[in-house]
Amino acid sequence: MEKGNVLVVGYSGVGKSTLIKTVLGEEAMKKKASDSCSPNSDFQVYENSNISFRLIDTTGIEPGMFKEQRAVKAVRKWSAQSIKNKSDNQISVVWFCVDSFTCHLFPKTIDEFMDAISVWKNVPIIVVITQSYAKDETQHAEEIVRKAFLSQKSFAPRLTEVISVVAKPRTSEDGNLLPPKGIPELIEITNNLLPEGLQAAKKDVARYILSRKRAMSHAVVSVATLAGITAGFVGAPIVDLMLLKPTESIEIESIFRIWEIKKSKEAKELQDCILDIGTVSLTGKTVLSSLKLIPGINLGAATINAFISGTIVFALGEAASYIFEQIYTGKKTINDVEWVKKVIDDSLTSTAMDKITSSVKSISKNADKKEILAAVTGSLGQK
């Protein structure tokens, strides 16, 4: 497939690399973006065979006149050489990445930025506001960006979209798990801005976005699993399943948001159903009792409890991801309660126990949380 090229520019530390990884996935191929006359270029090209564009990562712009000019000159030089050599690096779209802090620098650096990409005349620009979840913060950053473009009449037509994205799940100051956001929209907008002959078909974009949603769900599950392991790292004789309920609740809500299930009374009841089964049902207690009886385990109570907690949170999160994906794609509805119960029940009982027995035996006596997380994810895998 012939691909379009997206030039990714922006300030250092705003999460360009994380954004690229989330958009293209772990399987993205990387190579040098240098031409024959620019062998020392440290720009990197990333691509995934399943989507219509490559991402070209550039040197991050750092505050300070000298560092800023160096980055701008590097982009300008590479761009000029790409055009001169008529290479495959012709640019179709530009992403300019800022966060809630560096957006305040944008009005002062927009001239240099536009100068750096001046050879790509009329190429549309998407400003990507990264790492910003608060609505007020995002709106303020967008206002600054739009005003900066409007301040120069020649720049304004180039700005096609301002979009806020969060590339990986993170925990807020009040302890809430914030899921990734904005990635599917960014992919779709970028594809639509490519020259007509390079655009992927809608069904292909939809299929690719589905894979990205799946990956973002898995990322949420991993973060929640680590939180579950932390909550379960106690030396009590048995795990208090109620201690996991807050983590599971946030996990389910985050996955629900990734899959864009429409909020309704029925949807809320579905989330409650998933949570109740995972937290206080006989299924959860079966996991506890079965793990305690596995022969050959020589681990302390805290380690076993942490593994148990992580297993329950992980299995529940993966089941919720699968359930919401089936609803998102129209294969199931939020009213298929009996099917939901069966999916969760299977994920937390026989299927789970068959896969984790050997894994729990391999955990070292002094295992830390990361080792336990690796054991949980390695034994259960991700759909």
C-alpha positions as CSV (number, residue, x, y, z in Angstrom):
1,M,0.0,0.0,0.0
2,E,1.3,3.4,-0.9
3,K,1.3,5.6,2.2
4,G,1.0,9.2,3.1
5,N,3.5,10.8,5.4
6,V,2.8,12.7,8.6
7,L,5.5,14.9,10.0
8,V,5.3,14.9,13.8
9,V,6.9,18.0,15.3
10,G,6.6,19.6,18.7
11,Y,8.2,20.4,22.0
12,S,10.4,17.9,23.8
13,G,8.7,16.1,26.7
14,V,5.1,16.5,25.4
15,G,4.8,12.7,24.6
16,K,5.4,12.5,20.9
17,S,7.0,9.1,21.2
18,T,4.2,7.7,23.3
19,L,1.6,9.2,20.9
20,I,3.3,7.5,17.9
21,K,3.5,4.2,19.8
22,T,-0.2,4.3,20.7
23,V,-1.3,5.3,17.1
24,L,0.8,2.7,15.4
25,G,1.1,0.0,18.0
26,E,3.9,-2.1,19.4
27,E,4.3,-3.8,16.0
28,A,5.2,-0.5,14.3
29,M,8.3,-0.7,12.1
30,K,11.0,1.9,12.6
31,K,13.7,3.1,10.3
32,K,15.9,6.2,9.7
33,A,14.3,9.0,7.8
34,S,17.5,10.1,6.2
35,D,18.1,10.6,2.5
36,S,21.4,10.0,0.7
37,C,22.5,13.6,1.3
38,S,21.4,13.7,4.9
39,P,22.9,10.5,6.4
40,N,23.2,12.0,9.8
41,S,19.5,12.8,10.2
42,D,18.2,11.4,13.4
43,F,14.5,11.6,12.3
44,Q,12.7,8.3,12.5
45,V,10.0,6.9,10.3
46,Y,7.4,4.6,11.9
47,E,4.8,2.7,10.0
48,N,2.2,0.0,10.5
49,S,1.2,-2.0,7.4
50,N,-2.5,-1.8,8.4
51,I,-2.9,2.0,8.2
52,S,-2.6,4.5,5.4
53,F,0.1,6.8,6.8
54,R,3.6,6.8,8.2
55,L,4.7,8.9,11.1
56,I,8.0,10.8,10.9
57,D,9.3,11.8,14.3
58,T,11.5,14.9,14.4
59,T,13.9,16.4,16.8
60,G,12.0,17.8,19.8
61,I,11.9,21.6,20.2
62,E,13.4,22.7,23.5
63,P,12.8,26.1,25.2
64,G,15.7,28.5,24.7
65,M,16.6,30.5,21.6
66,F,19.6,28.4,20.6
67,K,18.0,24.9,21.2
68,E,14.8,26.1,19.5
69,Q,16.6,27.3,16.4
70,R,18.7,24.1,16.2
71,A,15.5,22.0,16.1
72,V,13.8,24.3,13.6
73,K,16.8,24.3,11.3
74,A,16.9,20.5,11.4
75,V,13.3,20.2,10.3
76,R,13.8,22.8,7.6
77,K,16.9,21.2,6.3
78,W,15.5,17.7,6.2
79,S,12.3,19.0,4.5
80,A,14.3,20.8,1.8
81,Q,16.4,17.7,1.1
82,S,13.4,15.5,0.9
83,I,11.8,17.7,-1.8
84,K,15.1,18.1,-3.6
85,N,15.7,14.3,-3.7
86,K,12.1,13.6,-4.6
87,S,12.2,10.9,-1.9
88,D,9.3,8.9,-0.4
89,N,9.2,11.4,2.5
90,Q,6.9,13.9,0.8
91,I,4.6,15.2,3.6
92,S,0.8,15.1,3.4
93,V,-0.1,16.2,7.0
94,V,1.7,17.8,9.9
95,W,1.0,17.1,13.5
96,F,2.3,19.8,15.9
97,C,2.3,18.5,19.5
98,V,1.9,20.7,22.5
99,D,0.7,20.1,26.1
100,S,-0.9,22.4,28.6
101,F,2.4,24.0,29.5
102,T,4.2,24.3,26.2
103,C,1.0,25.7,24.5
104,H,1.9,29.0,26.3
105,L,5.1,29.1,24.3
106,F,3.3,28.6,21.0
107,P,2.4,32.2,20.2
108,K,6.2,33.0,20.5
109,T,7.4,30.1,18.4
110,I,4.7,29.8,15.7
111,D,6.7,31.9,13.3
112,E,9.7,29.6,13.6
113,F,7.5,26.5,13.4
114,M,5.8,27.7,10.2
115,D,9.2,28.6,8.8
116,A,10.5,25.1,9.5
117,I,7.7,23.5,7.4
118,S,7.5,26.3,4.9
119,V,8.6,24.0,2.0
120,W,5.4,21.9,2.5
121,K,3.1,24.6,1.1
122,N,-0.6,24.1,1.8
123,V,-0.1,20.9,3.8
124,P,-2.8,20.8,6.5
125,I,-1.8,21.1,10.1
126,I,-3.3,19.3,13.1
127,V,-2.4,20.6,16.5
128,V,-2.4,17.8,19.0
129,I,-2.8,18.8,22.6
130,T,-1.3,15.9,24.6
131,Q,-1.5,14.8,28.2
132,S,-4.5,17.0,29.0
133,Y,-7.6,15.5,30.4
134,A,-9.3,18.4,32.3
135,K,-11.9,20.0,30.1
136,D,-11.0,23.6,31.2
137,E,-7.3,23.0,30.7
138,T,-7.9,21.6,27.2
139,Q,-10.2,24.4,26.1
140,H,-7.6,27.0,27.4
141,A,-4.8,25.3,25.4
142,E,-7.0,25.2,22.3
143,E,-7.9,28.8,22.6
144,I,-4.2,29.8,22.8
145,V,-3.3,27.7,19.7
146,R,-6.2,29.1,17.6
147,K,-5.4,32.7,18.5
148,A,-1.8,32.1,17.6
149,F,-2.8,30.9,14.1
150,L,-5.4,33.7,13.6
151,S,-2.7,36.3,14.5
152,Q,-1.1,35.6,11.1
153,K,-3.5,35.6,8.2
154,S,-1.2,33.4,6.1
155,F,-1.1,30.7,8.8
156,A,-4.8,30.5,9.7
157,P,-6.0,28.5,6.6
158,R,-3.4,25.8,7.4
159,L,-4.8,24.9,10.7
160,T,-7.3,22.1,10.0
161,E,-8.0,20.7,13.5
162,V,-7.1,21.0,17.1
163,I,-7.6,17.8,19.0
164,S,-6.9,16.7,22.5
165,V,-5.4,13.2,23.1
166,V,-4.2,11.2,26.0
167,A,-2.0,8.4,24.6
168,K,-1.8,6.1,27.6
169,P,-3.8,5.6,30.8
170,R,-2.8,7.5,33.8
171,T,-3.9,8.0,37.4
172,S,-5.3,11.4,38.4
173,E,-4.4,13.3,41.6
174,D,-7.6,12.0,43.2
175,G,-6.8,8.4,42.3
176,N,-9.0,7.9,39.3
177,L,-7.8,5.9,36.3
178,L,-8.0,8.1,33.2
179,P,-8.2,6.0,30.0
180,P,-6.6,7.1,26.7
181,K,-8.7,9.4,24.6
182,G,-8.8,11.1,21.2
183,I,-6.7,8.5,19.4
184,P,-9.4,7.1,17.1
185,E,-10.5,10.6,16.1
186,L,-6.9,11.6,15.3
187,I,-6.4,8.5,13.1
188,E,-9.7,9.1,11.2
189,I,-9.0,12.9,10.7
190,T,-5.5,12.2,9.5
191,N,-6.6,9.6,7.0
192,N,-9.3,12.0,5.7
193,L,-6.7,14.7,5.1
194,L,-4.4,12.5,3.0
195,P,-4.5,13.0,-0.8
196,E,-7.4,11.0,-2.3
197,G,-5.3,8.3,-3.7
198,L,-3.6,7.5,-0.4
199,Q,-6.6,7.4,1.8
200,A,-7.6,4.1,3.3
201,A,-11.2,2.9,2.8
202,K,-13.6,3.6,5.7
203,K,-14.0,-0.1,6.5
204,D,-10.2,-0.5,6.7
205,V,-9.9,2.6,9.0
206,A,-12.7,1.2,11.2
207,R,-10.9,-2.1,11.4
208,Y,-7.7,-0.4,12.3
209,I,-9.4,1.8,15.0
210,L,-10.9,-1.4,16.4
211,S,-7.4,-2.8,16.9
212,R,-6.3,0.5,18.6
213,K,-9.2,0.4,20.9
214,R,-8.4,-3.1,21.8
215,A,-4.8,-2.1,22.6
216,M,-5.9,0.8,24.7
217,S,-8.2,-1.4,26.7
218,H,-5.3,-3.8,27.4
219,A,-3.2,-0.9,28.6
220,V,-6.0,0.1,31.0
221,V,-6.2,-3.5,32.2
222,S,-2.5,-3.6,32.9
223,V,-2.6,-0.4,34.9
224,A,-5.6,-1.6,36.9
225,T,-4.0,-5.0,37.5
226,L,-0.9,-3.3,39.0
227,A,-3.3,-1.4,41.3
228,G,-5.0,-4.6,42.2
229,I,-1.7,-6.3,43.0
230,T,-0.8,-3.3,45.2
231,A,-4.1,-3.5,47.1
232,G,-3.7,-7.2,47.6
233,F,-0.1,-7.1,48.9
234,V,-1.1,-7.9,52.5
235,G,-0.2,-10.7,54.8
236,A,-3.8,-11.5,55.8
237,P,-4.9,-15.1,55.5
238,I,-7.3,-14.2,52.7
239,V,-7.8,-11.4,50.3
240,D,-10.7,-9.0,51.1
241,L,-12.4,-8.9,47.7
242,M,-14.2,-5.7,48.7
243,L,-10.8,-3.9,48.7
244,L,-10.6,-4.6,45.0
245,K,-14.0,-3.1,44.2
246,P,-12.8,0.6,43.7
247,T,-10.1,-0.6,41.4
248,E,-12.4,-2.8,39.4
249,S,-15.1,-0.1,39.2
250,I,-12.7,2.4,37.7
251,E,-11.2,-0.2,35.4
252,I,-14.7,-1.1,34.0
253,E,-15.7,2.5,33.6
254,S,-12.4,3.3,31.8
255,I,-12.9,0.5,29.4
256,F,-16.5,1.4,28.9
257,R,-15.4,4.9,27.8
258,I,-12.8,3.6,25.4
259,W,-15.4,1.6,23.6
260,E,-17.8,4.6,23.4
261,I,-20.8,2.7,24.7
262,K,-23.7,5.1,24.9
263,K,-24.6,6.0,28.5
264,S,-28.0,4.8,29.6
265,K,-29.8,3.1,32.5
266,E,-29.2,-0.3,30.8
267,A,-25.5,0.5,30.3
268,K,-25.1,1.4,33.9
269,E,-26.8,-1.8,35.0
270,L,-24.5,-3.7,32.7
271,Q,-21.4,-2.2,34.4
272,D,-22.8,-2.9,37.8
273,C,-23.5,-6.5,36.8
274,I,-19.9,-7.0,35.6
275,L,-18.6,-5.4,38.8
276,D,-20.8,-7.5,41.2
277,I,-19.8,-10.8,39.5
278,G,-16.1,-9.9,39.7
279,T,-16.1,-8.6,43.2
280,V,-18.5,-10.6,45.4
281,S,-19.7,-13.6,43.4
282,L,-19.0,-17.2,44.1
283,T,-16.7,-17.2,41.1
284,G,-14.3,-14.8,42.7
285,K,-14.2,-16.9,45.9
286,T,-13.6,-20.0,43.8
287,V,-10.4,-18.4,42.5
288,L,-9.3,-17.7,46.0
289,S,-9.8,-21.1,47.4
290,S,-8.4,-22.9,44.3
291,L,-5.1,-20.9,44.4
292,K,-4.6,-21.6,48.0
293,L,-4.8,-25.3,47.4
294,I,-2.3,-25.5,44.5
295,P,0.4,-27.9,45.6
296,G,4.1,-26.9,45.4
297,I,3.6,-23.2,46.1
298,N,6.2,-21.9,48.6
299,L,5.2,-18.2,48.7
300,G,4.3,-15.9,51.5
301,A,0.7,-14.9,52.1
302,A,1.3,-11.3,50.8
303,T,2.7,-12.5,47.5
304,I,-0.1,-15.1,47.0
305,N,-2.7,-12.5,47.9
306,A,-1.1,-10.0,45.5
307,F,-1.2,-12.6,42.7
308,I,-4.8,-13.5,43.4
309,S,-5.8,-9.8,43.4
310,G,-4.0,-9.1,40.2
311,T,-5.5,-12.2,38.6
312,I,-9.1,-11.2,39.5
313,V,-8.6,-7.6,38.3
314,F,-6.9,-8.7,35.1
315,A,-9.4,-11.4,34.2
316,L,-12.3,-9.1,34.9
317,G,-10.8,-6.3,32.8
318,E,-10.1,-8.6,29.9
319,A,-13.7,-9.9,30.1
320,A,-15.1,-6.4,30.2
321,S,-13.0,-5.4,27.2
322,Y,-14.3,-8.4,25.2
323,I,-17.9,-7.7,26.2
324,F,-17.8,-4.0,25.3
325,E,-16.0,-4.7,22.0
326,Q,-18.9,-7.1,21.1
327,I,-21.4,-4.4,21.9
328,Y,-19.5,-1.7,20.1
329,T,-19.4,-3.9,16.9
330,G,-23.0,-4.7,17.2
331,K,-22.5,-8.4,17.7
332,K,-24.2,-8.3,21.1
333,T,-26.4,-5.8,23.0
334,I,-26.3,-4.4,26.5
335,N,-29.3,-6.5,27.2
336,D,-27.5,-9.8,26.7
337,V,-27.1,-10.2,30.5
338,E,-26.9,-14.0,30.6
339,W,-24.1,-14.0,27.9
340,V,-22.3,-11.4,29.9
341,K,-22.4,-13.5,33.1
342,K,-21.1,-16.5,31.2
343,V,-18.2,-14.6,29.7
344,I,-17.1,-13.3,33.2
345,D,-17.7,-16.6,34.9
346,D,-15.6,-18.5,32.3
347,S,-12.8,-15.9,32.6
348,L,-12.6,-16.2,36.4
349,T,-13.0,-19.9,37.0
350,S,-11.8,-23.0,35.0
351,T,-10.1,-21.2,32.1
352,A,-8.2,-18.9,34.4
353,M,-7.2,-21.6,36.8
354,D,-5.9,-23.9,34.1
355,K,-3.5,-21.2,32.9
356,I,-2.2,-19.7,36.1
357,T,-1.1,-22.8,38.0
358,S,2.3,-23.1,36.4
359,S,2.8,-19.3,36.5
360,V,2.2,-18.9,40.2
361,K,4.7,-21.7,40.9
362,S,7.4,-19.8,38.9
363,I,7.1,-16.6,41.1
364,S,10.2,-16.0,43.3
365,K,9.8,-15.7,47.0
366,N,10.9,-12.1,47.1
367,A,8.9,-11.1,44.0
368,D,8.1,-7.4,43.6
369,K,4.9,-6.0,42.0
370,K,6.4,-5.9,38.5
371,E,7.3,-9.6,38.6
372,I,3.8,-10.5,39.8
373,L,2.3,-8.3,37.1
374,A,4.4,-10.1,34.5
375,A,3.2,-13.5,35.9
376,V,-0.4,-12.5,35.8
377,T,-0.4,-11.1,32.3
378,G,1.9,-13.9,31.0
379,S,-0.3,-16.6,32.3
380,L,-3.7,-15.2,31.2
381,G,-2.5,-13.4,28.1
382,Q,-4.6,-10.8,26.3
383,K,-7.3,-11.4,23.8
